[in-house]
């Protein structure tokens, strides 16, 4: 594979953009860069896309906001967008999911990134907002969403400016309250900013099941403001990432957190969709005795025919003491 | 959903975790506010809850997605598939920005097959090529797409 059209490694470290990033520790950038280089070797699809499009730069100057777990793998995605010509800003889509070395490497490459492991919810939404609006006050032309938080925020802000009273309704969670407070603050400072932002917003690509649900709901309510791509339901996404990804990373999480022996234990997996199937395999692979709970008869039958016990959560409690 | 009633009945040393996107699958707030239950932080993203009868329960990543909270999420190879789809979707959205309406679209099967194809060589997969006769018999083009839209894989 020729790398003639790709950005040379030396060009990556342009140095951070003054004041336009927030990460845990910039000194982690070197470690992050080394891990990114390893990941690139394992991401042939993204590298082939770079190879194919980097010369023509089809996204030249396009403002892209990403809200997606700021991991090493996501760093490779971000730099793919940069190689395609995009002007990228990034935040994580979960308060715990950032790998600080990945965020540091991206910041050191001069890409505005606002993410660190262990954000508060207030910090998280502040980071999301900073990834949406650049220092010139311009918003994204394209959004890469995972869970739909940027899409939600832009829609709620737009609806607020249209006179919607959601921000003054009681909140069912602390996070909902945080979102409403931030929206009110922004609205007070600039009562038309969301209309301005939405004017140039051309579309969103959504990564995950939950975010896709939100998009279809917006479409049903005729509230969707831009074209949206449901990336989750590409076969090469949900039948791979959700399944084999979870099969790999569930036991990894359990082991790094607690390192309790899984073999021989009883494990209950709630739900037997793609993620549930991967999780069940992950635990069974370690020798756990896996029980599935399901609400859908089709998935319940699948689980039973795969040899799992299928019952309710209630039935698994109080019987094995 | 794992409710507070479920959490109260779990056996000693039970481990509770969520691998879904949002933290609404375990009633963590109710557990934190349950009187008589003590929360002991072991390390970041690992808490032990001690019930009045001495039973202990471990909660990972405060009920947020455990694979990214406690480990490093999915590995590169599988994410290359997901992110290739993301990139192709962004390219298509931009290219057809004057054509698309505010609606939800999925990527065409041809691109889905292309994403998979890009990952075969790396793991040494040799793909069989359909002959013209075979393709005609099946009623599909030699170069795909190979399955009808409703096929579930």
Interface residues (C-beta under 8 A of the other chain):
Chain A: X38 X39 X42 X43 X44 X45 X46 X48 X49 X53 X58 X59 X62 X64 X69 X71 X72 X73 X74 X76 X77 X80 X81 X84 X94 X95 X96 X97 X99 X117 X118 X141 X142 X144 X146 X147 X173 X174 X202 X203 X204 X205 X207 X208 X209 X210 X211 X212 X215 X216 X219 X224 X225 X226 X227 X228 X229 X230 X231 X233 X234 X235 X236 X237 X239 X240 X241 X244 X245 X246 X248 X249 X250 X252 X253 X254 X255 X256 X257 X258 X260 X270 X275 X279 X313 X314 X317 X318 X320 X321
Chain B: X1 X2 X6 X9 X10 X11 X12 X13 X15 X17 X19 X20 X21 X22 X24 X25 X29 X44 X45 X46 X58 X60 X61 X62 X64 X65 X66 X67 X68 X69 X70 X71 X72 X73 X74 X75 X76 X77 X78 X79 X80 X81 X82 X83 X84 X85 X86 X87 X88 X89 X90 X91 X92 X93 X94 X95 X97 X100 X101 X102 X103 X104 X105 X106 X107 X109 X111 X112 X115 X116 X118 X119 X121 X122 X153
